[in-house]
Amino acid sequence: MRRLFVSASAAALVCGLFASPSASAQQSLNMYLGGFVPHSLDARDSNDVLLANNDFLSTFNQANGIDMGQFHGFTFGGEYLVGLGRYFEAGLGLGFYQRTALTSYTDFVNEDGSEIAQDLKLRIVPFTATFKLLPFGTNHSVQPYVGAGVGAFYYRYSEEGQFIDFSTPTLDTFSERFVGSGTAAGPVVVGGVRAVTHFGVIGGELRYQHAVGDLPIDQGFSGGDGINPPKIDLGGWNYLFTIGFRF
């Protein structure tokens, strides 16, 4: 709740800036697409579900452990920007990412020799509020920028397939689907460069996000420490191509 309050407050601040007396401020609608690279295993939260799963699950292209490269995926979204004088601008953005990794137990198979397999699916929908500095101003055709802000990251993580019941002496298998979802808040840092043309604005952007979401304890997800619930780390890097239209 505290994280959501921080995110909502930041969004309200940006909206307030949009409504400031600078009615003639340059505005633009940007769209972006590119790739999202989640945190590697050694950089993830200590109670992260994927980090815990790595001890006994593996992706099919990696014999021991989860290959986080399987979660590298396509992302896209849009952002509304408004200029705040010559050197600053504020923005509100909305994006989407979803990726599924196919895994199986590293040391166990079914009686017929087939894999005991699962689908691990992660979805992130970030709503961001950012503030950017353009050190050379907006009256140049090439405009580098840096900025920071906050994001509210809606997430949905699921595990579906076959699982082993380690509480039974015979290690029985069962089919099930486990789902956890929610919203987590965290910081966003951006940097990029764009070129202004007669047809619009094109550019490239590097964006870092950091947030950690809670997973329900009663679903049986791996992770957690008995006091804190299992987590899903939502942090990582976005490598984006941007195109914008000014009005």
Kinemage of the C-alpha trace (Angstrom):
@kinemage 1
@onewidth
@group {chain A} dominant
@subgroup {mainchain}
@vectorlist {calphas} color= white
{ca met a 1} P 0.000 0.000 0.000
{ca arg a 2} L 2.855 2.365 0.813
{ca arg a 3} L 4.458 1.688 -2.584
{ca leu a 4} L 1.164 2.346 -4.380
{ca phe a 5} L 0.757 5.634 -2.492
{ca val a 6} L 4.224 6.775 -3.628
{ca ser a 7} L 3.450 5.850 -7.227
{ca ala a 8} L 0.031 7.523 -7.168
{ca ser a 9} L 1.517 10.666 -5.634
{ca ala a 10} L 4.161 10.868 -8.361
{ca ala a 11} L 1.551 10.389 -11.061
{ca ala a 12} L -0.562 13.149 -9.529
{ca leu a 13} L 2.480 15.435 -9.486
{ca val a 14} L 3.108 14.848 -13.182
{ca cys a 15} L -0.550 15.480 -13.984
{ca gly a 16} L -0.307 18.699 -12.002
{ca leu a 17} L 2.663 19.763 -14.102
{ca phe a 18} L 0.664 19.058 -17.249
{ca ala a 19} L -2.082 21.309 -15.975
{ca ser a 20} L 0.284 24.178 -15.141
{ca pro a 21} L -0.098 27.577 -16.882
{ca ser a 22} L 2.257 26.612 -19.741
{ca ala a 23} L -0.627 25.965 -22.133
{ca ser a 24} L 1.630 26.425 -25.170
{ca ala a 25} L 4.099 23.732 -24.030
{ca gln a 26} L 5.239 21.301 -26.684
{ca gln a 27} L 3.402 18.003 -26.364
{ca ser a 28} L 3.996 14.648 -28.032
{ca leu a 29} L 2.686 11.123 -28.133
{ca asn a 30} L 5.463 8.535 -28.267
{ca met a 31} L 5.258 4.835 -29.042
{ca tyr a 32} L 8.010 2.387 -28.284
{ca leu a 33} L 8.902 -1.221 -28.931
{ca gly a 34} L 11.933 -3.310 -28.100
{ca gly a 35} L 13.152 -5.931 -25.680
{ca phe a 36} L 12.928 -6.433 -21.925
{ca val a 37} L 15.781 -8.247 -20.131
{ca pro a 38} L 14.840 -9.207 -16.543
{ca his a 39} L 17.398 -9.349 -13.760
{ca ser a 40} L 19.769 -12.308 -13.972
{ca leu a 41} L 19.603 -14.935 -11.224
{ca asp a 42} L 22.513 -13.438 -9.278
{ca ala a 43} L 20.812 -10.016 -9.230
{ca arg a 44} L 17.320 -11.112 -8.212
{ca asp a 45} L 15.623 -10.622 -4.850
{ca ser a 46} L 16.719 -13.242 -2.301
{ca asn a 47} L 13.111 -14.505 -1.925
{ca asp a 48} L 12.411 -14.534 -5.676
{ca val a 49} L 10.422 -17.519 -6.935
{ca leu a 50} L 12.608 -18.052 -10.010
{ca leu a 51} L 15.762 -18.003 -7.926
{ca ala a 52} L 14.237 -20.661 -5.651
{ca asn a 53} L 12.987 -22.724 -8.609
{ca asn a 54} L 16.481 -22.698 -10.061
{ca asp a 55} L 17.536 -25.268 -7.438
{ca phe a 56} L 15.360 -28.042 -8.891
{ca leu a 57} L 13.998 -26.901 -12.280
{ca ser a 58} L 15.784 -26.387 -15.590
{ca thr a 59} L 14.844 -24.988 -18.974
{ca phe a 60} L 15.049 -27.417 -21.874
{ca asn a 61} L 18.080 -25.673 -23.352
{ca gln a 62} L 19.962 -25.778 -20.032
{ca ala a 63} L 20.535 -29.077 -18.245
{ca asn a 64} L 20.913 -27.651 -14.727
{ca gly a 65} L 18.997 -24.609 -13.564
{ca ile a 66} L 16.799 -22.006 -15.196
{ca asp a 67} L 18.161 -20.001 -18.109
{ca met a 68} L 16.914 -16.445 -17.496
{ca gly a 69} L 17.506 -15.790 -21.181
{ca gln a 70} L 14.224 -17.642 -21.737
{ca phe a 71} L 12.506 -14.644 -20.130
{ca his a 72} L 14.054 -12.100 -22.489
{ca gly a 73} L 11.089 -10.870 -24.479
{ca phe a 74} L 9.310 -8.300 -26.585
{ca thr a 75} L 7.883 -5.194 -24.960
{ca phe a 76} L 5.872 -2.274 -26.308
{ca gly a 77} L 3.936 0.734 -25.087
{ca gly a 78} L 3.259 4.434 -25.335
{ca glu a 79} L 4.068 7.636 -23.488
{ca tyr a 80} L 2.492 11.077 -23.377
{ca leu a 81} L 5.104 13.838 -22.994
{ca val a 82} L 4.764 17.545 -22.293
{ca gly a 83} L 7.565 20.109 -22.329
{ca leu a 84} L 8.310 22.131 -19.208
{ca gly a 85} L 10.324 24.954 -20.661
{ca arg a 86} L 13.338 24.419 -22.919
{ca tyr a 87} L 15.265 21.844 -20.878
{ca phe a 88} L 12.698 19.661 -19.129
{ca glu a 89} L 9.716 17.474 -19.876
{ca ala a 90} L 7.398 15.154 -17.969
{ca gly a 91} L 5.665 12.045 -19.140
{ca leu a 92} L 3.110 9.355 -18.368
{ca gly a 93} L 3.579 5.937 -19.950
{ca leu a 94} L 1.945 2.534 -20.215
{ca gly a 95} L 3.626 -0.654 -21.465
{ca phe a 96} L 3.265 -4.414 -21.798
{ca tyr a 97} L 5.559 -7.454 -21.518
{ca gln a 98} L 4.788 -11.164 -21.364
{ca arg a 99} L 6.967 -14.226 -21.666
{ca thr a 100} L 6.700 -17.979 -20.982
{ca ala a 101} L 9.622 -20.280 -20.169
{ca leu a 102} L 9.269 -24.049 -20.530
{ca thr a 103} L 10.884 -25.949 -17.631
{ca ser a 104} L 11.123 -29.452 -16.181
{ca tyr a 105} L 12.530 -31.120 -13.073
{ca thr a 106} L 16.287 -31.525 -13.315
{ca asp a 107} L 16.613 -34.838 -11.458
{ca phe a 108} L 13.208 -36.479 -11.928
{ca val a 109} L 11.150 -37.866 -14.829
{ca asn a 110} L 7.838 -39.660 -15.186
{ca glu a 111} L 7.711 -43.460 -15.037
{ca asp a 112} L 7.545 -43.593 -18.829
{ca gly a 113} L 10.703 -41.476 -19.077
{ca ser a 114} L 8.930 -38.273 -20.151
{ca glu a 115} L 9.753 -34.912 -18.591
{ca ile a 116} L 7.798 -33.580 -15.618
{ca ala a 117} L 7.282 -30.225 -17.290
{ca gln a 118} L 5.832 -26.805 -16.449
{ca asp a 119} L 5.137 -23.460 -18.130
{ca leu a 120} L 6.363 -20.450 -16.131
{ca lys a 121} L 4.658 -17.289 -17.391
{ca leu a 122} L 5.441 -13.716 -16.358
{ca arg a 123} L 3.416 -10.654 -17.396
{ca ile a 124} L 4.298 -7.051 -16.477
{ca val a 125} L 2.212 -3.968 -17.313
{ca pro a 126} L 4.137 -0.847 -16.191
{ca phe a 127} L 2.464 2.520 -15.637
{ca thr a 128} L 5.227 5.127 -15.295
{ca ala a 129} L 5.583 8.800 -14.428
{ca thr a 130} L 8.937 10.305 -15.456
{ca phe a 131} L 10.758 13.623 -15.428
{ca lys a 132} L 13.488 14.192 -18.049
{ca leu a 133} L 16.362 16.616 -18.514
{ca leu a 134} L 17.453 17.624 -22.031
{ca pro a 135} L 20.896 19.178 -21.436
{ca phe a 136} L 21.112 20.790 -24.899
{ca gly a 137} L 17.520 21.966 -24.976
{ca thr a 138} L 14.664 21.263 -27.357
{ca asn a 139} L 15.768 23.584 -30.182
{ca his a 140} L 18.316 21.079 -31.562
{ca ser a 141} L 17.506 18.431 -34.131
{ca val a 142} L 19.366 15.807 -32.049
{ca gln a 143} L 18.291 15.712 -28.409
{ca pro a 144} L 19.955 13.470 -25.794
{ca tyr a 145} L 18.136 13.150 -22.471
{ca val a 146} L 18.279 11.512 -19.046
{ca gly a 147} L 15.561 11.156 -16.481
{ca ala a 148} L 13.982 9.294 -13.603
{ca gly a 149} L 10.607 8.607 -12.120
{ca val a 150} L 8.422 5.977 -10.515
{ca gly a 151} L 6.337 3.120 -11.833
{ca ala a 152} L 3.351 1.086 -10.736
{ca phe a 153} L 3.961 -2.395 -12.152
{ca tyr a 154} L 0.975 -4.697 -12.495
{ca tyr a 155} L 2.222 -8.277 -12.635
{ca arg a 156} L 0.854 -11.766 -13.084
{ca tyr a 157} L 3.026 -14.830 -12.571
{ca ser a 158} L 1.841 -18.399 -13.070
{ca glu a 159} L 3.190 -21.945 -13.033
{ca glu a 160} L 1.176 -24.570 -14.903
{ca gly a 161} L 1.942 -28.230 -15.600
{ca gln a 162} L 3.088 -31.273 -13.656
{ca phe a 163} L 4.570 -31.051 -10.179
{ca ile a 164} L 6.043 -33.456 -7.634
{ca asp a 165} L 4.501 -33.873 -4.204
{ca phe a 166} L 7.634 -34.209 -2.080
{ca ser a 167} L 5.504 -34.910 1.010
{ca thr a 168} L 4.680 -38.411 -0.293
{ca pro a 169} L 7.183 -41.291 0.024
{ca thr a 170} L 6.574 -42.255 -3.605
{ca leu a 171} L 7.012 -38.655 -4.886
{ca asp a 172} L 3.633 -38.628 -6.620
{ca thr a 173} L 3.096 -36.209 -9.490
{ca phe a 174} L 0.011 -34.067 -10.035
{ca ser a 175} L -1.191 -31.474 -12.535
{ca glu a 176} L -1.964 -27.986 -11.254
{ca arg a 177} L -1.914 -24.284 -12.010
{ca phe a 178} L -0.623 -21.701 -9.521
{ca val a 179} L -1.248 -17.976 -10.076
{ca gly a 180} L -0.198 -14.818 -8.264
{ca ser a 181} L -0.858 -11.208 -9.284
{ca gly a 182} L -0.778 -7.707 -7.903
{ca thr a 183} L 0.833 -4.292 -8.283
{ca ala a 184} L 4.250 -3.196 -7.019
{ca ala a 185} L 5.854 0.251 -7.109
{ca gly a 186} L 9.469 1.128 -7.795
{ca pro a 187} L 11.914 3.544 -9.414
{ca val a 188} L 12.506 4.012 -13.130
{ca val a 189} L 15.643 5.498 -14.733
{ca val a 190} L 15.801 6.455 -18.418
{ca gly a 191} L 18.372 7.703 -20.893
{ca gly a 192} L 18.312 8.095 -24.638
{ca val a 193} L 18.674 10.233 -27.715
{ca arg a 194} L 16.141 11.279 -30.332
{ca ala a 195} L 16.182 13.065 -33.647
{ca val a 196} L 13.529 15.569 -34.701
{ca thr a 197} L 12.501 15.291 -38.370
{ca his a 198} L 9.771 16.766 -40.565
{ca phe a 199} L 7.808 13.536 -40.131
{ca gly a 200} L 8.107 13.194 -36.375
{ca val a 201} L 10.618 12.125 -33.737
{ca ile a 202} L 12.620 8.895 -33.779
{ca gly a 203} L 15.152 7.643 -31.255
{ca gly a 204} L 16.485 4.985 -28.936
{ca glu a 205} L 16.093 4.646 -25.196
{ca leu a 206} L 17.557 2.575 -22.382
{ca arg a 207} L 15.190 2.204 -19.432
{ca tyr a 208} L 15.818 0.498 -16.085
{ca gln a 209} L 13.033 -0.533 -13.717
{ca his a 210} L 13.154 -2.003 -10.228
{ca ala a 211} L 10.246 -3.496 -8.290
{ca val a 212} L 9.452 -6.665 -6.360
{ca gly a 213} L 5.961 -8.132 -6.092
{ca asp a 214} L 4.462 -10.494 -3.491
{ca leu a 215} L 3.088 -13.929 -4.364
{ca pro a 216} L 0.364 -15.626 -2.288
{ca ile a 217} L 1.662 -17.915 0.437
{ca asp a 218} L -1.223 -20.390 0.084
{ca gln a 219} L -0.413 -21.190 -3.560
{ca gly a 220} L 2.711 -23.155 -2.725
{ca phe a 221} L 5.198 -21.058 -4.700
{ca ser a 222} L 8.885 -21.549 -3.998
{ca gly a 223} L 10.745 -18.740 -2.244
{ca gly a 224} L 10.003 -16.827 0.922
{ca asp a 225} L 11.633 -17.391 4.261
{ca gly a 226} L 8.732 -18.403 6.480
{ca ile a 227} L 8.086 -14.791 7.468
{ca asn a 228} L 8.080 -12.959 4.158
{ca pro a 229} L 5.968 -14.307 1.273
{ca pro a 230} L 7.495 -15.586 -1.978
{ca lys a 231} L 8.468 -12.752 -4.323
{ca ile a 232} L 8.631 -12.130 -8.041
{ca asp a 233} L 11.403 -9.760 -9.088
{ca leu a 234} L 10.088 -7.360 -11.776
{ca gly a 235} L 13.333 -5.464 -12.344
{ca gly a 236} L 15.416 -5.303 -15.471
{ca trp a 237} L 16.454 -3.374 -18.568
{ca asn a 238} L 14.341 -2.173 -21.496
{ca tyr a 239} L 16.074 -1.582 -24.855
{ca leu a 240} L 13.668 0.522 -26.877
{ca phe a 241} L 13.138 2.065 -30.300
{ca thr a 242} L 10.904 5.135 -30.051
{ca ile a 243} L 8.830 7.107 -32.516
{ca gly a 244} L 6.848 10.222 -31.619
{ca phe a 245} L 4.346 12.692 -33.039
{ca arg a 246} L 4.281 16.286 -31.828
{ca phe a 247} L 1.210 18.505 -31.562
